[in-house]
């Protein structure tokens, strides 16, 4: 783990402690609309501040909440809290997403953390994705789960026609509501689908962790799967929806 990832890990540890030691009522209050288009919560802004303090020396930070925050040759893309509504609802599926691109726009490192379970996934350019716990410096390679029974469909609530098509094809899924986290778990489930405008804050770190999987990216949806056949089948189903058939 290089200096950037170690620093990002340290920031995640501080975010974990911060969100578990503040008054939830005040943190759940809504603030202004962030750069990504969503209304920022107190949790988002507290986490963003911590990441900025730790990572700004590595380059320009672009956050879902505040947009571009400083100058630098490298670009750091962060979603300070992935799954803000989940944390407000006491639903244990929320975390953080951080990725750094070099001056040529090539992604070098990415890290996604589930703050509810303390699971951490990270990757460096040219290496395999790694997995471990937030407060334990032991890491192991992420391996495929060959016994998975379900996939993940992010924003299923907004796509009832696709839900119906998946049901007709007897394809099981869950919709937990945190895109970066779901992509981080892609090796362990049958597939991950995201349907909606594909924003860099949502997907850049998570997709970096999926580089050895089947990945299909379109303007309005993304599909990731361990199996080429599953990815192709899902592409056909979702394309049929967009074609209006």
C-alpha positions as CSV (number, residue, x, y, z in Angstrom):
1,X,0.0,0.0,0.0
2,X,1.6,3.3,-1.1
3,X,1.6,6.7,0.6
4,X,-1.6,7.9,-1.0
5,X,-3.6,4.8,-0.1
6,X,-2.2,4.8,3.5
7,X,-3.2,8.4,3.8
8,X,-6.7,7.7,2.4
9,X,-7.0,4.8,4.8
10,X,-6.1,7.1,7.7
11,X,-8.7,9.6,6.5
12,X,-11.3,6.8,6.4
13,X,-10.5,5.9,10.0
14,X,-11.0,9.5,11.1
15,X,-14.3,9.7,9.2
16,X,-15.4,6.5,10.9
17,X,-14.7,7.9,14.3
18,X,-16.2,11.3,13.5
19,X,-19.6,10.0,12.2
20,X,-19.9,7.7,15.2
21,X,-19.2,10.4,17.7
22,X,-21.4,13.3,16.6
23,X,-25.0,14.1,17.2
24,X,-27.0,12.3,14.5
25,X,-29.9,14.8,14.5
26,X,-27.6,17.7,13.5
27,X,-25.7,15.5,11.0
28,X,-28.9,14.5,9.2
29,X,-29.9,18.1,8.5
30,X,-29.8,18.9,4.8
31,X,-27.6,21.7,3.5
32,X,-27.1,23.1,0.0
33,X,-27.2,21.1,-3.3
34,X,-23.8,19.6,-3.9
35,X,-21.8,19.5,-7.2
36,X,-23.1,16.1,-7.9
37,X,-26.7,17.3,-7.8
38,X,-27.8,15.8,-4.5
39,X,-28.5,17.8,-1.3
40,X,-25.5,17.5,1.1
41,X,-26.0,16.3,4.6
42,X,-23.9,17.1,7.7
43,X,-22.3,13.6,7.4
44,X,-21.2,14.5,3.8
45,X,-19.7,17.8,4.8
46,X,-17.8,16.4,7.9
47,X,-16.4,13.6,5.8
48,X,-15.4,15.9,3.0
49,X,-13.5,18.2,5.3
50,X,-11.5,15.3,6.7
51,X,-10.6,14.0,3.3
52,X,-9.6,17.4,2.1
53,X,-7.3,17.9,5.1
54,X,-5.6,14.5,4.5
55,X,-5.5,14.3,0.7
56,X,-5.2,17.9,-0.7
57,X,-1.4,17.6,-0.7
58,X,-1.6,14.9,-3.4
59,X,-3.5,17.0,-5.9
60,X,-6.7,18.7,-6.9
61,X,-9.7,17.3,-5.0
62,X,-13.1,17.1,-6.8
63,X,-15.9,16.2,-4.4
64,X,-19.5,15.3,-5.0
65,X,-20.4,18.0,-2.4
66,X,-18.2,21.0,-3.2
67,X,-16.9,20.3,-6.7
68,X,-13.2,21.2,-7.4
69,X,-11.7,22.4,-4.1
70,X,-8.1,23.2,-4.9
71,X,-5.4,23.1,-7.6
72,X,-3.0,20.3,-8.3
73,X,-1.5,18.2,-11.1
74,X,-3.3,15.0,-10.1
75,X,-7.0,14.8,-9.7
76,X,-8.6,13.1,-6.6
77,X,-12.3,12.2,-7.0
78,X,-14.2,11.6,-3.8
79,X,-17.7,10.7,-2.7
80,X,-17.3,11.6,1.0
81,X,-20.3,9.6,2.0
82,X,-21.7,7.0,-0.4
83,X,-25.2,6.1,0.8
84,X,-26.1,9.3,2.8
85,X,-29.8,8.3,3.0
86,X,-28.8,4.9,4.3
87,X,-26.7,6.3,7.2
88,X,-29.6,8.6,8.1
89,X,-32.0,5.6,8.1
90,X,-29.7,3.4,10.3
91,X,-29.3,1.0,7.3
92,X,-25.8,-0.5,7.5
93,X,-24.7,0.1,3.9
94,X,-22.8,3.3,3.6
95,X,-19.2,4.3,3.1
96,X,-16.7,6.4,1.2
97,X,-15.1,6.4,-2.3
98,X,-11.7,7.8,-3.3
99,X,-9.7,7.6,-6.5
100,X,-6.7,9.5,-7.8
101,X,-5.9,10.1,-11.5
102,X,-2.4,11.3,-12.5
103,X,-1.7,14.3,-14.7
104,X,-2.4,12.2,-17.8
105,X,-5.8,11.3,-16.5
106,X,-4.9,7.7,-15.8
107,X,-6.3,6.2,-12.6
108,X,-3.5,5.1,-10.3
109,X,-5.2,4.2,-7.0
110,X,-8.7,3.7,-5.6
111,X,-10.1,2.8,-2.2
112,X,-13.7,2.1,-1.2
113,X,-14.7,1.7,2.5
114,X,-17.9,0.3,4.0
115,X,-18.1,2.4,7.2
116,X,-20.9,0.3,8.6
117,X,-18.9,-3.0,8.4
118,X,-15.4,-1.6,8.4
119,X,-14.6,-3.4,5.1
120,X,-12.0,-1.8,2.9
121,X,-11.3,-2.5,-0.8
122,X,-8.3,-0.9,-2.6
123,X,-6.3,-1.2,-5.7
124,X,-3.2,0.3,-7.3
125,X,-2.6,0.5,-11.1
126,X,-1.2,-2.8,-12.3
127,X,-2.1,-4.7,-9.2
128,X,-5.0,-6.9,-8.1
129,X,-7.8,-5.5,-5.9
130,X,-7.3,-6.1,-2.2
131,X,-9.6,-6.5,0.8
132,X,-9.3,-6.0,4.5
133,X,-10.7,-4.3,7.6
134,X,-10.5,-0.6,8.4
135,X,-8.5,-0.9,11.7
136,X,-6.5,-4.0,10.7
137,X,-3.5,-3.7,8.4
138,X,-3.9,-7.2,7.0
139,X,-4.8,-7.5,3.3
140,X,-5.7,-10.3,1.0
141,X,-6.5,-10.4,-2.7
142,X,-10.2,-10.1,-3.6
143,X,-11.4,-13.5,-4.9
144,X,-14.6,-14.3,-6.9
145,X,-17.4,-15.9,-4.9
146,X,-18.5,-18.8,-7.0
147,X,-21.6,-19.5,-4.8
148,X,-23.4,-16.2,-5.2
149,X,-27.2,-16.3,-5.7
150,X,-28.1,-12.7,-6.2
151,X,-27.0,-9.6,-8.0
152,X,-27.2,-5.9,-7.1
153,X,-29.4,-3.4,-9.0
154,X,-28.8,0.2,-7.9
155,X,-31.7,2.6,-8.5
156,X,-34.1,-0.3,-9.1
157,X,-36.8,1.9,-7.5
158,X,-36.5,4.3,-10.5
159,X,-36.7,1.6,-13.2
160,X,-39.8,-0.5,-12.7
161,X,-39.8,-1.7,-16.3
162,X,-36.3,-3.2,-15.9
163,X,-37.4,-4.7,-12.6
164,X,-40.3,-6.5,-14.4
165,X,-38.0,-7.7,-17.1
166,X,-35.6,-9.1,-14.5
167,X,-38.5,-10.8,-12.8
168,X,-39.6,-12.4,-16.0
169,X,-36.1,-13.8,-16.5
170,X,-36.0,-15.1,-12.9
171,X,-33.0,-12.9,-12.1
172,X,-32.7,-12.2,-8.3
173,X,-31.2,-8.9,-7.0
174,X,-31.1,-6.5,-4.1
175,X,-31.0,-2.7,-4.2
176,X,-29.0,-1.4,-1.2
177,X,-28.4,2.2,-2.4
178,X,-24.7,2.9,-2.4
179,X,-23.1,2.6,-5.9
180,X,-19.4,2.6,-5.1
181,X,-19.9,0.0,-2.3
182,X,-22.0,-2.2,-4.6
183,X,-19.2,-2.1,-7.3
184,X,-16.7,-3.0,-4.6
185,X,-18.7,-6.1,-3.9
186,X,-19.0,-7.1,-7.5
187,X,-16.6,-10.1,-7.2
188,X,-19.0,-11.6,-4.5
189,X,-22.3,-11.3,-6.3
190,X,-23.7,-12.4,-9.7
191,X,-23.7,-8.8,-11.1
192,X,-24.0,-5.1,-10.4
193,X,-26.3,-2.9,-12.4
194,X,-26.6,0.8,-12.2
195,X,-29.2,2.6,-14.3
196,X,-29.2,6.3,-14.5
197,X,-26.8,9.1,-15.4
198,X,-23.3,7.7,-14.8
199,X,-21.5,10.2,-12.6
200,X,-17.8,10.1,-12.0
201,X,-18.2,10.4,-8.2
202,X,-20.4,7.3,-8.1
203,X,-18.4,4.9,-10.2
204,X,-14.7,5.8,-10.7
205,X,-13.3,4.1,-7.6
206,X,-15.7,1.2,-7.7
207,X,-15.1,0.4,-11.3
208,X,-11.3,0.5,-10.7
209,X,-11.9,-2.5,-8.4
210,X,-13.7,-4.3,-11.2
211,X,-10.9,-4.2,-13.8
212,X,-10.7,-8.0,-14.0
213,X,-14.5,-8.5,-14.4
214,X,-16.8,-8.0,-17.4
215,X,-17.7,-4.3,-17.5
216,X,-20.2,-2.6,-19.9
217,X,-20.5,1.2,-19.6
218,X,-23.1,3.2,-21.5
219,X,-24.3,6.8,-21.0
220,X,-27.3,5.8,-19.0
221,X,-26.3,2.5,-17.4
222,X,-23.4,0.3,-16.2
223,X,-23.2,-3.5,-15.9
224,X,-20.5,-5.5,-14.1
225,X,-20.4,-9.3,-13.8
226,X,-17.9,-12.1,-13.2
227,X,-19.5,-13.9,-16.1
228,X,-19.5,-12.7,-19.7
229,X,-22.7,-14.5,-20.4
230,X,-24.5,-12.8,-17.5
231,X,-23.3,-9.4,-18.6
232,X,-24.4,-10.0,-22.2
233,X,-27.9,-11.1,-21.0
234,X,-28.3,-8.1,-18.8
235,X,-27.2,-5.8,-21.6
236,X,-29.9,-7.3,-23.8
237,X,-32.6,-6.8,-21.1
238,X,-31.6,-3.2,-20.3
239,X,-31.2,-2.3,-24.0
240,X,-34.7,-3.6,-24.6
241,X,-36.0,-1.2,-22.0
242,X,-34.2,1.8,-23.5
243,X,-35.5,0.8,-27.0
244,X,-39.0,1.0,-25.6
245,X,-39.9,-2.6,-26.5
